[in-house]
Amino acid sequence: MLKKNNYANILNDGLLFHERRSFRRVPVNIDARFAYSNMFYAGMIANLSETGMFINTRQSLPIGTNLVVMIHDGSELIKVFAEIQRVENSHKYSDGIGVKLVSPSEDYLGLVEDIKTTD
């Protein structure tokens, strides 16, 4: 068992980031678009859960930015509101963003459930 202070240090290093999640993330490859400040950007969802997702994208936006993420599931367009919690950068380019979902819709939650049951 980790002591509280050690746990906080490890979290800051990002080593146990996934242990803070309430829901299991599922690896996926789903095209997505996201809107910020009247602009649309492309990305690929790498993993998702009921409360968050990681989007691979070259678009770098600051932590705390609010977005609308749009996912086309084949039959309908699903929109979810999100806030950027984490940005991954390498070689001066953005590799992706980790987002927390704000009040995900029933359509989105249904999509996640469908993906998890086929996983």
SERO-4910 file (N, C-alpha, C, O; in steps of 0.05 Angstrom, whole numbers):
BEGIN
 pado doro    nc1    nc2    nc3   cac1   cac2   cac3    cc1    cc2    cc3    oc1    oc2    oc3
  Met    A     17    -24      0      0      0      0     18     25      0     37     26     15
  Leu    A     11     44    -17     27     69    -19     18     88      3     -6     91      8
  Lys    A     37    102     14     30    124     32     18    147     16     25    150     -8
  Lys    A      2    163     28    -11    185     14      8    204      0      4    211    -23
  Asn    A     30    212     13     49    230      1     63    217    -23     67    230    -43
  Asn    A     70    191    -21     82    178    -43     63    176    -66     70    179    -90
  Tyr    A     38    170    -60     17    167    -81     15    193    -96     13    193   -121
  Ala    A     14    216    -82     12    242    -95     36    247   -113     32    257   -135
  Asn    A     60    240   -104     83    244   -121     82    226   -146     89    235   -168
  Ile    A     74    201   -143     72    184   -166     51    194   -186     55    193   -210
  Leu    A     29    204   -175      8    215   -192     19    239   -208     13    242   -232
  Asn    A     34    256   -195     46    279   -209     64    270   -231     67    284   -251
  Asp    A     78    247   -228     95    237   -249     79    223   -271     90    217   -292
  Gly    A     53    220   -267     36    208   -287     36    178   -288     24    165   -305
  Leu    A     50    165   -269     53    136   -269     27    122   -262     22    100   -272
  Leu    A     11    133   -244    -13    120   -236    -38    136   -244    -59    133   -232
  Phe    A    -36    151   -265    -58    168   -275    -83    151   -278   -105    160   -270
  His    A    -80    128   -291   -104    112   -297   -118    102   -272   -142     95   -273
  Glu    A   -105    100   -249   -117     90   -225   -137    110   -213   -152    103   -195
  Arg    A   -137    135   -222   -155    155   -212   -182    154   -227   -201    167   -218
  Arg    A   -184    138   -248   -208    137   -264   -230    121   -250   -224    100   -238
  Ser    A   -255    130   -253   -277    115   -242   -287     93   -260   -297     73   -251
  Phe    A   -282     96   -286   -292     77   -306   -268     67   -323   -250     82   -328
  Arg    A   -270     42   -331   -249     30   -347   -249     42   -375   -270     44   -388
  Arg    A   -226     50   -385   -223     60   -412   -220     36   -431   -207     16   -424
  Val    A   -232     38   -454   -231     17   -474   -216     28   -499   -222     50   -508
  Pro    A   -196     13   -509   -182     23   -532   -200     21   -557   -214      1   -561
  Val    A   -200     42   -573   -216     44   -598   -200     60   -619   -180     72   -613
  Asn    A   -210     60   -643   -200     77   -664   -225     89   -677   -236     78   -697
  Ile    A   -234    111   -667   -259    124   -677   -253    152   -686   -242    168   -671
  Asp    A   -260    158   -711   -256    186   -721   -274    205   -705   -297    198   -698
  Ala    A   -263    228   -699   -279    248   -685   -272    276   -695   -251    280   -706
  Arg    A   -290    294   -691   -285    322   -696   -291    336   -670   -307    327   -654
  Phe    A   -277    358   -666   -283    374   -642   -283    403   -649   -267    412   -666
  Ala    A   -300    418   -635   -303    446   -641   -294    463   -617   -299    456   -594
  Tyr    A   -279    484   -624   -269    503   -604   -268    530   -618   -256    533   -639
  Ser    A   -279    550   -606   -277    578   -616   -285    580   -645   -270    592   -661
  Asn    A   -308    569   -652   -319    570   -680   -301    557   -700   -304    562   -724
  Met    A   -282    539   -692   -265    524   -711   -270    494   -706   -276    486   -683
  Phe    A   -267    478   -727   -270    449   -725   -243    436   -730   -228    444   -747
  Tyr    A   -237    416   -714   -211    402   -716   -217    372   -717   -237    362   -708
  Ala    A   -198    357   -729   -200    328   -732   -183    314   -712   -163    324   -703
  Gly    A   -192    290   -704   -177    273   -686   -186    245   -688   -205    238   -702
  Met    A   -172    227   -673   -179    199   -672   -181    192   -643   -161    195   -628
  Ile    A   -204    182   -634   -207    174   -606   -191    148   -602   -196    128   -616
  Ala    A   -172    148   -584   -155    125   -578   -167    107   -556   -163     83   -557
  Asn    A   -181    119   -537   -194    104   -516   -217    121   -505   -216    146   -507
  Leu    A   -236    107   -493   -259    122   -482   -271    107   -459   -267     83   -455
  Ser    A   -286    122   -443   -302    110   -421   -327    127   -419   -332    145   -435
  Glu    A   -343    121   -398   -367    137   -394   -362    166   -386   -379    183   -390
  Thr    A   -338    171   -376   -332    198   -366   -309    213   -380   -303    235   -373
  Gly    A   -296    200   -399   -273    213   -412   -264    198   -436   -273    176   -443
  Met    A   -244    210   -449   -232    198   -473   -205    211   -479   -199    233   -469
  Phe    A   -189    197   -494   -164    209   -504   -166    211   -534   -172    192   -548
  Ile    A   -161    235   -545   -163    240   -573   -135    246   -584   -122    265   -576
  Asn    A   -126    230   -603   -102    236   -617   -107    258   -637   -125    256   -654
  Thr    A    -91    279   -635    -95    302   -653    -69    319   -653    -54    318   -634
  Arg    A    -65    333   -674    -42    351   -676    -49    379   -665    -32    397   -664
  Gln    A    -75    383   -659    -83    409   -649    -77    412   -620    -86    396   -604
  Ser    A    -62    432   -612    -55    436   -584    -72    458   -573    -73    481   -583
  Leu    A    -86    451   -551   -103    470   -537    -96    469   -508    -87    448   -498
  Pro    A   -101    490   -493    -93    490   -465   -112    474   -447   -135    470   -453
  Ile    A   -100    464   -425   -116    450   -405   -137    469   -395   -132    493   -391
  Gly    A   -161    458   -390   -184    474   -381   -202    484   -404   -224    494   -399
  Thr    A   -193    480   -429   -209    488   -452   -234    471   -454   -233    447   -451
  Asn    A   -257    484   -460   -282    469   -464   -286    465   -494   -282    483   -510
  Leu    A   -294    440   -501   -298    432   -529   -325    419   -532   -338    411   -513
  Val    A   -333    416   -557   -355    398   -564   -343    377   -582   -332    383   -603
  Val    A   -344    352   -573   -333    329   -589   -357    317   -604   -378    311   -593
  Met    A   -352    312   -630   -373    300   -647   -363    273   -658   -342    271   -669
  Ile    A   -380    253   -654   -374    226   -662   -396    216   -680   -420    218   -672
  His    A   -390    206   -703   -410    194   -721   -409    164   -717   -389    152   -725
  Asp    A   -430    153   -706   -430    124   -700   -441    107   -723   -446     83   -720
  Gly    A   -445    118   -746   -455    104   -769   -484    111   -775   -492    111   -798
  Ser    A   -500    116   -754   -528    122   -759   -535    151   -749   -554    162   -759
  Glu    A   -519    161   -731   -526    188   -721   -500    202   -711   -480    190   -707
  Leu    A   -503    228   -708   -481    244   -698   -485    248   -668   -506    258   -659
  Ile    A   -465    240   -653   -466    243   -623   -448    266   -615   -425    266   -623
  Lys    A   -459    284   -600   -444    307   -590   -441    305   -560   -460    299   -546
  Val    A   -416    309   -550   -411    310   -522   -395    334   -514   -376    341   -529
  Phe    A   -401    346   -492   -386    369   -482   -363    358   -465   -367    340   -450
  Ala    A   -340    371   -468   -316    361   -454   -298    383   -446   -299    406   -456
  Glu    A   -281    377   -426   -261    396   -417   -233    383   -418   -231    360   -408
  Ile    A   -214    396   -430   -187    384   -432   -174    383   -404   -173    403   -389
  Gln    A   -166    359   -397   -153    354   -371   -123    349   -374   -108    353   -355
  Arg    A   -115    340   -397    -87    332   -401    -79    336   -431    -96    332   -448
  Val    A    -55    345   -435    -44    349   -462    -18    334   -464     -1    337   -447
  Glu    A    -15    317   -485     10    303   -489     24    315   -513     12    316   -535
  Asn    A     48    323   -509     64    335   -530     91    321   -533    102    312   -513
  Ser    A    101    319   -557    128    309   -562    138    323   -587    123    328   -606
  His    A    163    329   -587    176    342   -610    162    367   -619    159    372   -643
  Lys    A    152    383   -600    138    408   -605    111    405   -619    100    425   -628
  Tyr    A    101    381   -621     75    377   -633     57    364   -612     66    351   -594
  Ser    A     31    369   -615     12    357   -597      6    329   -607      0    324   -630
  Asp    A      8    309   -589      1    282   -595    -28    276   -588    -40    257   -599
  Gly    A    -39    291   -570    -67    286   -563    -75    300   -538    -59    313   -524
  Ile    A   -101    297   -532   -113    310   -509   -130    290   -494   -145    274   -506
  Gly    A   -128    290   -468   -146    275   -450   -168    293   -441   -163    315   -431
  Val    A   -193    285   -445   -215    302   -438   -234    288   -418   -237    264   -418
  Lys    A   -245    305   -401   -266    296   -382   -293    305   -394   -296    328   -403
  Leu    A   -312    287   -395   -338    293   -407   -356    306   -387   -356    300   -363
  Val    A   -371    326   -396   -390    341   -380   -418    332   -387   -427    337   -409
  Ser    A   -431    319   -369   -459    309   -373   -462    294   -399   -476    304   -417
  Pro    A   -448    271   -403   -451    257   -428   -479    248   -434   -494    241   -415
  Ser    A   -487    249   -459   -514    243   -467   -520    213   -466   -501    197   -464
  Glu    A   -545    206   -465   -553    178   -466   -543    164   -491   -535    141   -490
  Asp    A   -543    178   -513   -533    167   -538   -503    159   -536   -495    138   -544
  Tyr    A   -488    177   -524   -459    171   -520   -455    148   -501   -440    130   -506
  Leu    A   -470    148   -478   -467    126   -459   -476     99   -471   -464     79   -465
  Gly    A   -495    100   -489   -503     76   -503   -482     66   -522   -477     42   -524
  Leu    A   -468     84   -535   -446     77   -553   -423     64   -537   -413     43   -545
  Val    A   -417     75   -514   -396     64   -497   -404     36   -488   -387     17   -488
  Glu    A   -428     33   -480   -438      6   -470   -436    -14   -493   -428    -37   -488
  Asp    A   -444     -6   -517   -443    -24   -540   -414    -33   -545   -408    -56   -550
  Ile    A   -395    -14   -544   -367    -20   -548   -357    -38   -527   -342    -58   -533
  Lys    A   -364    -33   -502   -354    -50   -480   -365    -78   -481   -351    -97   -473
  Thr    A   -390    -82   -490   -401   -109   -491   -389   -125   -514   -390   -150   -513
  Thr    A   -378   -112   -534   -366   -126   -556   -336   -129   -552   -322   -142   -568
  Asp    A   -325   -116   -531   -296   -117   -525   -288   -144   -513   -265   -148   -506
***
